[in-house]
């Protein structure tokens, strides 16, 4: 579910769109750790998870914060300062 939400934030698409895209996009299937012939989740499962567990409170900051915390816990990030490129670009 977490990886679906991360993709949803990266591509700025709806729950239904991220699940539908992961049905045929092999790069998304690889990221989600699915085999090419595996079926995807039901979009309502993602919506229910997001609404009941996360309460939709600034989803992007929650996802990025959790990612950084996991990376620090695993000693992937060793620095105490984090530089983020905040350039917003709308593209296809």
C-alpha positions as CSV (number, residue, x, y, z in Angstrom):
1,X,0.0,0.0,0.0
2,X,2.8,2.3,0.9
3,X,4.4,2.0,-2.6
4,X,1.1,2.7,-4.3
5,X,0.7,5.8,-2.2
6,X,4.3,6.9,-3.0
7,X,3.5,6.5,-6.8
8,X,0.2,8.4,-6.3
9,X,2.2,11.3,-4.8
10,X,4.9,11.2,-7.4
11,X,2.6,11.2,-10.4
12,X,-0.2,13.3,-8.9
13,X,-2.9,10.9,-10.0
14,X,-6.0,9.3,-8.3
15,X,-6.1,6.0,-6.5
16,X,-7.9,4.4,-9.5
17,X,-5.4,5.8,-12.0
18,X,-2.3,4.6,-10.0
19,X,-3.8,1.1,-9.7
20,X,-4.8,1.0,-13.4
21,X,-1.4,2.2,-14.5
22,X,0.3,-0.4,-12.4
23,X,-1.7,-3.0,-14.2
24,X,0.2,-2.5,-17.5
25,X,3.3,-0.4,-16.6
26,X,6.2,-2.8,-16.0
27,X,8.3,-0.2,-14.3
28,X,5.6,0.3,-11.7
29,X,5.1,-3.4,-11.3
30,X,8.9,-3.7,-10.7
31,X,8.8,-0.9,-8.1
32,X,5.9,-2.6,-6.3
33,X,7.7,-6.0,-6.4
34,X,5.1,-7.7,-8.5
35,X,5.7,-10.2,-11.3
36,X,4.5,-9.2,-14.7
37,X,1.6,-11.6,-14.6
38,X,0.5,-10.7,-11.1
39,X,-2.9,-9.0,-10.7
40,X,-3.1,-5.6,-9.0
41,X,-5.1,-4.6,-5.9
42,X,-8.6,-3.3,-6.0
43,X,-8.6,0.6,-6.1
44,X,-11.1,0.7,-3.3
45,X,-8.6,-1.1,-1.0
46,X,-6.1,1.7,-1.5
47,X,-8.8,4.4,-1.0
48,X,-10.0,2.7,2.2
49,X,-6.5,2.3,3.5
50,X,-5.7,5.9,2.8
51,X,-8.9,7.3,4.4
52,X,-9.1,5.0,7.4
53,X,-5.4,4.7,8.3
54,X,-3.9,8.0,7.1
55,X,-6.9,10.3,7.4
56,X,-5.6,12.1,4.3
57,X,-3.6,14.7,6.3
58,X,-1.0,16.0,3.9
59,X,-0.2,12.7,2.3
60,X,2.9,13.8,0.4
61,X,4.6,15.1,3.6
62,X,3.6,11.9,5.4
63,X,5.0,9.6,2.7
64,X,8.3,11.6,2.4
65,X,8.7,11.8,6.1
66,X,8.2,8.1,6.6
67,X,10.7,7.4,3.7
68,X,13.4,9.6,5.3
69,X,12.8,8.1,8.7
70,X,13.2,4.5,7.3
71,X,16.3,5.5,5.5
72,X,17.8,7.0,8.6
73,X,16.9,3.9,10.7
74,X,18.7,1.7,8.2
75,X,21.7,4.0,8.1
76,X,21.2,4.8,4.4
77,X,21.2,8.5,5.3
78,X,24.1,9.3,7.5
79,X,24.0,13.1,7.4
80,X,22.0,15.2,9.9
81,X,21.0,17.7,7.2
82,X,18.7,16.9,4.2
83,X,18.6,19.1,1.1
84,X,15.4,18.8,-0.9
85,X,14.9,20.1,-4.5
86,X,11.5,21.8,-4.3
87,X,11.1,22.6,-7.9
88,X,7.6,21.8,-9.2
89,X,7.3,20.8,-12.8
90,X,4.0,19.7,-14.4
91,X,4.7,17.3,-17.3
92,X,3.3,14.2,-18.9
